[in-house]
Amino acid sequence: MKARLIPYSYAIMKPMLDMEDAVVKSGLEHSLIELVKMRASQINGCAYCLDMHSKDAIKHGETVQRLVLLDAWRESPLYSDRERAALGWTEALTLVAQTHADDRDFEPLKAQFTEEEIVKLTMLIVTINAWNRISIGFRSVHPVDKARAA
């Protein structure tokens, strides 16, 4: 696959980069941020973002097992109630045309997050979904491990 174009040098991308910076510095746990980014990217099928965020997550202490099982988070005991609430909300907003952000997905948030944290989490989900659309739309290509590609 070949990239259609590289958008990052255009001034219109600065607010997106600023939003990413704000999300990362929001105070949400780094591990939670990476799980949310990974889950949304799985749903959207964004190889570029999955490659980037799996490496970031592992670099910051996430386990390979939790990343591999993330697609089946509902069936695995490896995720906390807080992570489960966040992952449910991630799926609800990523698939908003189907879910309409149902109360069943919102209610668990209130037991695990403050209202401010729910807003921060929502902006995280909005941001990764935007990045997925940018990366998929422009066919961003993740680096290839030459030793494994052969």
Secondary structure, 3 states (H helix, E strand, C coil): CCCCCCHHHCHHHHHHHHHHHHHHCCCCCHHHHHHHHHHHHHHHCCHHHHHHHHHHHHHCCCCHHHHHCHHHHHHCCCCCHHHHHHHHHHHHHHCHHHHCCCHHHHHHHHHHCCHHHHHHHHHHHHHHHHHHHHHHHCCCCCCCCHHHHC
